[in-house]
Amino acid sequence: MILFILTIFTIYGGVHVYAFLKARSVFAFGSIVGAALALFMLLMVFAIFLARTLESHGYDLPARMLSYVAYFWMAALFLFFCGSLLFDGVTLITRTAGWITRHDISPYLVPVKTSFFISLGLALVICAYGYGEAKNIRTERLVIETAKLPAGIDRLAIVQMSDVHLGLINRRERFGPMINAVQDAKPDYFIVTGDLVDAQINQLPGLADMLREIPATYGKYAIMGNHEYYAGPEKSLAFIREAGLTMLRDEVAADGPITIVGIDDRTALQLNLGHPSSEKKLLSGLSRDKFILYLKHQPRIDPNTIGLFDLQLSGHTHKGQIFPFTLLTRLTFPLNAGNYDLGKGSLLHVSRGTGTWGPPIRFLAPPELTIIELVRKSAP
C-alpha cells in the first residue's frame, strides 16, 4: 500500500513539474513568480493529506475549503495535462514526418502559446460542465425475467446505489437528490455496493437519518468497499448500522423472496484487516431455486463462480469519472460499466457510481442510480 501511495504521488508530482515547465515556456516568468508557483504546486500535491489532518483535528470548514480547491485543481490539472500532451504528441509526429521527408513543417506546427491556452481553456470548460453533470443523477433500468420468484410475487424492484463517497465534499446538498431518487423508485430491496463513505467521515450530521428513512419492503443491505477500509472499518460500520443498513460481510441473507450474498472487498487483505472468504465456497452451498443476488464492490470475476449466482452488482470504477481517465480504468477493469452476460445464467451490472471521489466533477461518465426489475418469466 505504501508503495502504491508513493507511486501515485510520484506521478502526480511529475504532472505538476510538466505543467510548471509548460507555464514557464509560455510566460517566461522570473524567479520570484516561479518560486511562488512552485510553492503553490507543492502545496497542492500534499493538500489532500493536509485536508485530512485538518478535519481529524476538528477544523471542518478549513478542511472542506482546502478539499474543494485541491480537488478542482486536480481535475483541471489532469485535463490540461491530457490536452497539452496530445498537442505534444502531434508536434512530435509532425516534426518526425518533416525530418523523414526533409520538408519544412513549421507552418503546420501549433504555436506553444496557442496549445497552452487551448488546453487550459478546455480544462476549465470541462470542469465547469462536469460540476453540473455530477449532480445530474441518471436512473438506469435493468429488467430481468426470471422463473425464480416465489408464488404471489410477480415483480421485485432492487435499487442499487454505489460509490457515494460521503465525506468532506459529498454531504446533504448532494446526498439529498440521491435519496429522493431512491424513494421515488419505491424499492423492495435497497442495496449499497460499497464506498458509501469516503476516507473522511468525522462530520456527517443527519446523513444516517436520511438513509434510515428510506422504505424498502424486504430490507436494506450494504457491503464493504475499499473506502470503508480507508476510513476505518469500525467507523464505517458504525455509520452504516446507524443508517439502518444490514452489512453483509461474507454473509448470506436468505429470508426474503431472493437470496442476497455479500462479500468483503479485497482491500481488507491488502491492509491486513481481514481475509475475504472464498467466493466459490460462499456461493456453492446455496439453493439455485431462488434468485441469487451477489454483491461485490469491485467488478472482478472469479471464473469458478459463474453459474453460481444470477446477478452480480458491483461498482468501484466510476467509469473513470472524468474522461479520458476512463481509458485507464478500462485497462484495470475491462468490465468497466454497464451490463454483461457472463454465461451459465450469470449476469453482471457495474454501476458508474452515484457520487464522486475527489473532484466533484464527472465528464462523459454521468452518475447513476440503478433500478433492477425482476419480473416473473412467462411460461413458454
C-alpha positions as CSV (number, residue, x, y, z in Angstrom):
1,M,0.0,0.0,0.0
2,I,2.8,2.4,0.8
3,L,4.5,1.6,-2.5
4,F,1.2,2.4,-4.3
5,I,0.8,5.7,-2.5
6,L,4.4,6.7,-3.3
7,T,3.9,5.7,-6.9
8,I,0.7,7.9,-7.2
9,F,2.4,10.9,-5.6
10,T,5.4,10.5,-7.8
11,I,3.2,10.5,-10.9
12,Y,1.1,13.4,-9.5
13,G,4.2,15.4,-8.7
14,G,5.6,14.7,-12.2
15,V,2.4,16.1,-13.8
16,H,2.9,19.3,-11.7
17,V,6.5,19.5,-13.0
18,Y,5.3,19.2,-16.6
19,A,2.7,21.9,-16.1
20,F,5.2,24.2,-14.4
21,L,7.6,23.8,-17.3
22,K,4.8,24.5,-19.8
23,A,3.8,27.6,-18.0
24,R,7.4,28.9,-17.8
25,S,7.9,28.3,-21.5
26,V,4.8,30.4,-22.3
27,F,5.0,33.2,-19.8
28,A,8.8,33.3,-19.2
29,F,8.3,34.4,-15.6
30,G,11.2,35.3,-13.3
31,S,12.5,33.5,-10.2
32,I,10.0,35.1,-7.8
33,V,6.9,34.2,-9.7
34,G,8.4,30.8,-10.4
35,A,9.1,30.2,-6.7
36,A,5.6,31.2,-5.8
37,L,4.0,28.9,-8.4
38,A,6.3,26.0,-7.4
39,L,5.3,26.5,-3.7
40,F,1.6,26.5,-4.6
41,M,2.0,23.4,-6.7
42,L,3.9,21.7,-3.9
43,L,1.0,22.6,-1.5
44,M,-1.5,21.1,-4.0
45,V,0.5,17.8,-4.2
46,F,0.0,17.3,-0.4
47,A,-3.3,19.2,0.0
48,I,-5.4,16.1,0.3
49,F,-3.4,14.8,3.3
50,L,-3.4,18.3,4.8
51,A,-7.2,18.5,4.5
52,R,-7.5,15.1,6.2
53,T,-5.2,16.3,9.0
54,L,-7.3,19.5,9.5
55,E,-10.5,17.5,9.6
56,S,-9.1,15.0,12.1
57,H,-8.3,17.8,14.4
58,G,-11.8,19.3,14.2
59,Y,-11.1,22.1,11.6
60,D,-14.0,21.1,9.4
61,L,-14.6,24.3,7.4
62,P,-10.9,24.8,6.5
63,A,-10.7,21.2,5.6
64,R,-13.7,21.4,3.3
65,M,-12.4,24.6,1.6
66,L,-9.0,23.1,1.1
67,S,-10.6,19.9,-0.3
68,Y,-12.6,21.9,-2.9
69,V,-9.5,23.8,-4.0
70,A,-7.3,20.8,-4.1
71,Y,-9.7,18.5,-6.0
72,F,-10.8,21.2,-8.6
73,W,-7.1,21.8,-9.1
74,M,-6.5,18.1,-9.5
75,A,-9.2,17.8,-12.2
76,A,-8.1,20.9,-14.1
77,L,-4.5,19.8,-14.0
78,F,-5.3,16.4,-15.2
79,L,-7.4,17.7,-18.1
80,F,-4.8,20.3,-19.0
81,F,-2.1,17.6,-18.9
82,C,-4.1,15.4,-21.3
83,G,-4.8,18.2,-23.8
84,S,-1.2,19.5,-23.7
85,L,0.2,16.0,-24.0
86,L,-2.0,15.5,-27.1
87,F,-0.6,18.6,-28.7
88,D,3.0,17.5,-27.8
89,G,2.3,14.2,-29.5
90,V,1.0,15.8,-32.6
91,T,4.0,18.1,-32.7
92,L,6.4,15.2,-32.3
93,I,4.7,13.2,-35.1
94,T,4.7,16.3,-37.4
95,R,8.4,17.0,-36.7
96,T,9.3,13.4,-37.3
97,A,7.4,13.4,-40.6
98,G,9.2,16.6,-41.6
99,W,12.6,15.1,-40.8
100,I,11.9,12.0,-42.7
101,T,10.6,13.8,-45.8
102,R,13.1,16.7,-45.4
103,H,10.3,19.3,-45.7
104,D,9.8,22.5,-43.8
105,I,6.9,21.6,-41.4
106,S,6.9,24.9,-39.4
107,P,3.7,26.1,-41.0
108,Y,1.9,23.0,-39.7
109,L,3.0,23.3,-36.1
110,V,0.6,24.7,-33.4
111,P,2.4,27.5,-31.5
112,V,3.3,26.6,-27.9
113,K,1.3,29.5,-26.5
114,T,-1.8,28.6,-28.6
115,S,-1.7,25.0,-27.5
116,F,-1.2,26.0,-23.9
117,F,-4.3,28.3,-23.8
118,I,-6.4,25.8,-25.8
119,S,-5.6,23.0,-23.3
120,L,-6.2,25.3,-20.3
121,G,-9.4,26.7,-21.7
122,L,-10.8,23.2,-22.4
123,A,-9.8,22.0,-18.9
124,L,-11.7,24.9,-17.3
125,V,-14.8,24.5,-19.5
126,I,-14.9,20.7,-18.8
127,C,-14.6,21.3,-15.1
128,A,-17.5,23.8,-15.1
129,Y,-19.6,21.4,-17.2
130,G,-18.6,18.4,-15.2
131,Y,-19.6,20.0,-11.9
132,G,-23.1,20.2,-13.2
133,E,-23.0,16.7,-14.7
134,A,-22.0,15.2,-11.3
135,K,-25.3,16.5,-9.9
136,N,-27.4,15.1,-12.7
137,I,-28.2,11.6,-11.5
138,R,-29.5,9.3,-14.2
139,T,-31.7,6.4,-13.5
140,E,-30.6,3.2,-15.3
141,R,-33.1,0.4,-15.6
142,L,-32.3,-3.3,-16.0
143,V,-35.2,-5.7,-16.5
144,I,-34.6,-9.4,-15.8
145,E,-37.1,-12.1,-16.5
146,T,-36.8,-15.0,-14.0
147,A,-38.7,-18.1,-13.1
148,K,-37.3,-17.9,-9.6
149,L,-39.7,-15.5,-8.0
150,P,-41.8,-17.1,-5.2
151,A,-45.6,-17.6,-5.7
152,G,-47.6,-14.4,-5.3
153,I,-44.7,-12.1,-6.3
154,D,-44.6,-11.2,-10.0
155,R,-42.2,-8.2,-9.7
156,L,-39.4,-7.0,-7.4
157,A,-37.6,-3.7,-7.6
158,I,-34.0,-3.7,-6.4
159,V,-32.4,-0.2,-6.2
160,Q,-28.6,0.0,-6.3
161,M,-26.6,2.9,-5.0
162,S,-22.9,2.8,-5.2
163,D,-19.7,4.9,-4.6
164,V,-21.4,7.9,-3.0
165,H,-18.3,8.8,-1.0
166,L,-19.9,10.8,1.8
167,G,-17.3,13.0,3.4
168,L,-15.8,16.4,3.2
169,I,-17.4,17.3,-0.2
170,N,-20.4,15.0,-0.6
171,R,-22.9,15.9,2.1
172,R,-26.5,16.8,2.5
173,E,-26.8,19.1,-0.5
174,R,-25.5,16.4,-2.8
175,F,-26.9,13.4,-1.0
176,G,-30.5,14.7,-0.8
177,P,-31.2,14.3,-4.5
178,M,-29.8,10.8,-4.4
179,I,-32.1,9.8,-1.5
180,N,-35.1,11.4,-3.3
181,A,-34.3,9.3,-6.4
182,V,-34.2,6.1,-4.3
183,Q,-37.5,6.9,-2.6
184,D,-39.2,7.7,-6.0
185,A,-38.2,4.2,-7.2
186,K,-40.1,2.5,-4.3
187,P,-37.6,-0.2,-3.7
188,D,-38.4,-3.7,-2.5
189,Y,-34.7,-4.0,-1.8
190,F,-32.2,-1.1,-1.3
191,I,-28.6,-2.1,-2.0
192,V,-25.4,-0.1,-1.5
193,T,-22.4,-1.8,-3.2
194,G,-19.6,-0.2,-1.3
195,D,-17.8,3.2,-0.9
196,L,-20.8,4.8,0.8
197,V,-18.4,6.8,2.9
198,D,-15.0,8.3,2.0
199,A,-11.8,8.4,3.9
200,Q,-13.1,11.4,5.9
201,I,-16.2,10.7,7.8
202,N,-15.7,12.7,11.0
203,Q,-18.6,15.1,10.3
204,L,-21.6,13.5,8.7
205,P,-24.6,15.1,10.6
206,G,-28.0,13.9,9.6
207,L,-26.9,11.7,6.7
208,A,-27.5,8.4,8.5
209,D,-31.1,9.6,9.3
210,M,-31.7,10.2,5.6
211,L,-30.7,6.7,4.8
212,R,-32.7,5.2,7.7
213,E,-35.9,6.9,6.3
214,I,-35.7,5.0,3.0
215,P,-38.6,2.5,2.9
216,A,-37.7,-0.9,1.5
217,T,-40.2,-3.8,1.6
218,Y,-37.7,-6.6,2.2
219,G,-34.6,-4.9,3.5
220,K,-31.6,-2.6,3.0
221,Y,-28.2,-4.1,2.6
222,A,-24.6,-2.9,2.1
223,I,-21.2,-4.3,1.6
224,M,-17.7,-3.0,2.3
225,G,-15.9,-1.1,-0.4
226,N,-12.2,-0.1,-0.3
227,H,-13.0,3.4,1.1
228,E,-14.8,1.8,4.1
229,Y,-11.4,0.4,5.0
230,Y,-9.6,3.6,4.3
231,A,-12.0,5.5,6.6
232,G,-11.5,2.7,9.2
233,P,-13.7,-0.4,9.4
234,E,-15.2,0.4,12.8
235,K,-16.1,4.0,12.0
236,S,-17.6,2.9,8.7
237,L,-19.6,0.0,10.3
238,A,-20.9,2.3,13.0
239,F,-22.2,4.8,10.4
240,I,-23.8,2.1,8.2
241,R,-25.5,0.5,11.1
242,E,-26.8,3.8,12.3
243,A,-28.2,4.3,8.8
244,G,-30.3,1.2,9.2
245,L,-28.4,-0.9,6.6
246,T,-27.6,-4.6,7.1
247,M,-23.9,-5.1,6.4
248,L,-23.2,-8.4,4.7
249,R,-19.6,-9.4,5.3
250,D,-19.0,-12.7,3.6
251,E,-22.6,-13.5,4.6
252,V,-25.9,-14.6,3.2
253,A,-29.4,-13.2,3.7
254,A,-31.9,-15.8,2.5
255,D,-35.0,-14.9,4.5
256,G,-36.7,-12.9,1.8
257,P,-38.0,-13.8,-1.7
258,I,-34.5,-13.7,-3.1
259,T,-31.1,-14.7,-1.7
260,I,-28.6,-12.0,-1.2
261,V,-24.9,-12.7,-0.8
262,G,-22.3,-10.0,0.1
263,I,-18.5,-10.3,0.2
264,D,-15.9,-8.1,1.7
265,D,-13.7,-6.0,-0.5
266,R,-10.2,-7.3,-1.2
267,T,-8.7,-4.1,0.4
268,A,-9.2,-6.0,3.7
269,L,-6.4,-8.3,2.6
270,Q,-4.2,-5.6,1.2
271,L,-4.4,-3.6,4.5
272,N,-4.1,-6.8,6.7
273,L,-7.5,-6.1,8.1
274,G,-9.1,-9.4,7.3
275,H,-9.3,-12.0,4.6
276,P,-12.5,-12.3,2.4
277,S,-14.0,-15.7,2.2
278,S,-13.7,-18.0,-0.8
279,E,-16.3,-16.7,-3.3
280,K,-16.9,-20.2,-4.6
281,K,-17.3,-21.6,-1.1
282,L,-19.7,-18.9,-0.2
283,L,-21.9,-19.4,-3.2
284,S,-21.7,-23.1,-4.0
285,G,-23.8,-24.2,-1.0
286,L,-26.9,-22.1,-1.9
287,S,-30.1,-23.4,-3.5
288,R,-30.4,-22.4,-7.1
289,D,-34.2,-22.5,-6.8
290,K,-34.1,-18.9,-5.5
291,F,-32.8,-15.9,-7.4
292,I,-29.3,-15.2,-6.1
293,L,-28.1,-11.6,-5.9
294,Y,-24.3,-11.4,-5.4
295,L,-22.9,-8.1,-4.1
296,K,-19.2,-7.5,-4.7
297,H,-17.7,-4.0,-4.8
298,Q,-15.0,-4.4,-7.5
299,P,-16.1,-5.9,-10.8
300,R,-13.5,-8.7,-10.8
301,I,-15.0,-12.0,-11.8
302,D,-13.9,-15.3,-10.4
303,P,-14.5,-17.8,-13.2
304,N,-15.2,-20.5,-10.7
305,T,-18.3,-18.6,-9.5
306,I,-20.0,-18.1,-12.9
307,G,-23.3,-20.1,-12.8
308,L,-23.5,-19.9,-9.0
309,F,-25.4,-16.6,-9.0
310,D,-28.0,-14.9,-11.1
311,L,-26.9,-11.3,-10.9
312,Q,-23.7,-9.7,-9.5
313,L,-23.9,-6.0,-8.6
314,S,-20.6,-4.1,-8.5
315,G,-19.3,-0.5,-8.7
316,H,-15.9,0.9,-7.9
317,T,-14.8,2.0,-11.4
318,H,-16.9,5.2,-11.7
319,K,-16.4,4.5,-15.4
320,G,-13.3,6.6,-14.9
321,Q,-15.4,9.6,-13.7
322,I,-13.6,12.1,-15.9
323,F,-12.8,11.2,-19.5
324,P,-10.2,10.4,-20.7
325,F,-9.4,8.7,-17.3
326,T,-12.0,6.1,-18.5
327,L,-9.3,4.7,-20.8
328,L,-7.1,3.9,-17.9
329,T,-9.8,2.3,-15.7
330,R,-10.6,0.0,-18.6
331,L,-7.1,-1.4,-18.5
332,T,-7.6,-2.5,-14.9
333,F,-11.3,-3.3,-15.2
334,P,-12.3,-4.5,-18.7
335,L,-15.9,-4.9,-17.4
336,N,-15.9,-1.2,-16.7
337,A,-19.6,-0.1,-16.6
338,G,-23.0,-1.4,-17.7
339,N,-24.4,-4.9,-18.2
340,Y,-22.5,-8.1,-19.1
341,D,-23.7,-11.6,-19.8
342,L,-21.1,-13.9,-18.1
343,G,-22.7,-17.1,-19.4
344,K,-24.2,-20.0,-17.5
345,G,-27.1,-17.9,-16.4
346,S,-25.0,-15.3,-14.6
347,L,-25.3,-11.5,-15.3
348,L,-23.1,-8.6,-14.1
349,H,-24.1,-5.0,-13.7
350,V,-21.3,-2.5,-13.0
351,S,-22.6,0.9,-11.7
352,R,-20.9,4.1,-12.8
353,G,-21.4,5.2,-9.2
354,T,-23.9,7.6,-7.7
355,G,-21.4,10.1,-6.2
356,T,-17.9,11.3,-6.9
357,W,-14.5,10.6,-5.5
358,G,-12.1,13.5,-5.2
359,P,-13.2,16.2,-7.7
360,P,-17.0,16.8,-7.5
361,I,-16.9,16.5,-11.3
362,R,-18.0,14.0,-13.9
363,F,-17.3,14.1,-17.6
364,L,-18.8,11.6,-20.1
365,A,-19.5,9.3,-17.1
366,P,-22.7,10.6,-15.5
367,P,-23.7,9.4,-12.0
368,E,-26.2,6.6,-11.9
369,L,-28.9,5.1,-9.7
370,T,-29.8,1.6,-10.9
371,I,-33.2,0.1,-10.7
372,I,-33.2,-3.7,-11.4
373,E,-36.7,-5.1,-12.0
374,L,-37.1,-8.8,-11.5
375,V,-40.2,-9.9,-13.3
376,R,-41.8,-13.3,-13.5
377,K,-40.9,-15.1,-16.7
378,S,-43.9,-16.1,-18.7
379,A,-44.5,-19.7,-19.3
380,P,-43.5,-20.8,-22.9
